[in-house]
Amino acid sequence: MAVPKRKTSRSNTRSRRARWKATPPDLVPIVVDGERMLVPRNLVNHFQRFGR
């Protein structure tokens, strides 16, 4: 495991954390049982197999 050689200042640490943003999942329109739904791309197969 990497070990830091020096202590990182509080301002550097907080500014680095503040820049990180979570991105919302891209939603894909699909039709299940005649109903149009917006679902995340990685769950399309699940919704097509099992419906709701």
Protein Blocks (a to p, Z undefined) as FASTA:
>chain_A
ZZdfbdcdfklmmmmmmmpccdddddddddeehiacdddfklmmmmmmnoZZ
